[in-house]
Amino acid sequence: QVQLVEFGGGLVQAGGSLRLSCAASVSILKLRSMGWYRQAPGNQRELVASISSGGSTNYADSVKGRFTISGDTAKNTVSLQMNSLKPEDTAVYYCNQQTTLYRNYWGQGTQVTVSS
């Protein structure tokens, strides 16, 4: 059974940085894309950043210029470098990997808390 394991969440002061990483427990073939989503209390889960198998990236407007996604679909690993963190970035962050048949795999979530 495929599991996505996330690393790197935690507590940081505003203006600080964190790096999230995600790896699959077994190989997932034919990935279409990988990404990071987040969900704050009372809010819907939203896309933060994604990267396609071809290397194209997409970012939410709120994180452009501050976050950088990188990944290797062949290795089923994806990371999110988060700089200049703001209190509004506080949320549970979820790793996502999607196959070419649009099957989604999700991590268990990792808490990111940014204090003001």
N, C-alpha and C positions, 0 to 999 in steps of 0.2 A: 504494500500500500504506500502510495506516495505521500510524503510529508514535507512541507516546507518549513525550515527552521530559521528563525530570525535571531539576529544578534545586534546589540549595540544601543538599545534604548536606554533611557535614564533621565536624570535630573540635571539641568544645566541652567545657568543664568542667561538672561537676555543678552544677545550679542555673541554668545558662545557657539560652539560647533559640536555636532555629533555625526557619527557615521553608522548607518544601518547596513547590515548585510543579510543576505538570504541565500540558503542553499537547499537543494532538493535531496531527500534521503536516498532516492534512486533516480536513475536517469529518466528524464521525460523527453521523449522524441518529438521532433517536429514542432518546436515551439514557434508560435506566431509572434508573441510579445511577452515581455515581463514588465512588471510595474510595482509601484507603491501607492497604496490608498491610505487614507486616514479617516478616523471617525472620532469627533469630539462629543462629549455628553450632550444629548438633545439634538444632535445634528445627524444628517445622513452621511453615509460613507461617501467620500469623494476621492477622485483621482488626484494624486499629487504629481506623479511623473511616470512616464512609460518609455520603453525602448523596444523597438521592433527587432526582428531577426536580422534586418538589413542595417541596423544601427541608427535608424531615425529616432529622434527623441521628441517627447511632448511634455510640456509642463503646465501646471495650473498657473494662472496669471499671478496668484498670490506668492508663488515661490520662485518665479523666474528671476534669474540673476543671483539667487541665494543657494539654490539646491542644484546638485548635479547627479544625474543617474548614470550608472555604467553597468555593463553586464556582458555575460557570455552565454548565449543560448545553448551552445554545444555543451557547456559545463553546468548549465542550469543554476548559475549564480548571478545575483544582481545586488548592487549596492546603491545607497543613496547618501551622498555627502551633503550635509545640511550645515550651512554657515549663516552667520548673522541671524540666529534664531530669535524669534519673537514669542511673547506669551501666547499669541493667537495660533502658534504652531502646536500648542499642547493638544495631544490627541493620542489615541491608540493607532499605531501604524501597522498596516498589513501588507505583506508581500503577496504578489499575484503572479502566476505564470499561466499563460493561455496557449493552448495548442492550435494548430492549423484547423482543427475541427471545432474550435471555439469551446473546448472543455477548459474549465477554470480550476486551478488549484490555489488554495489560500494558506497562508501561514496562520499561526495562532494569535498573532498580534503582539506588538511590543509597545510599552508605554513610553511616550516622550513627554516630559514636563519641562516647560520653560518658565522660570520664575522671573518676575519683574524687579 
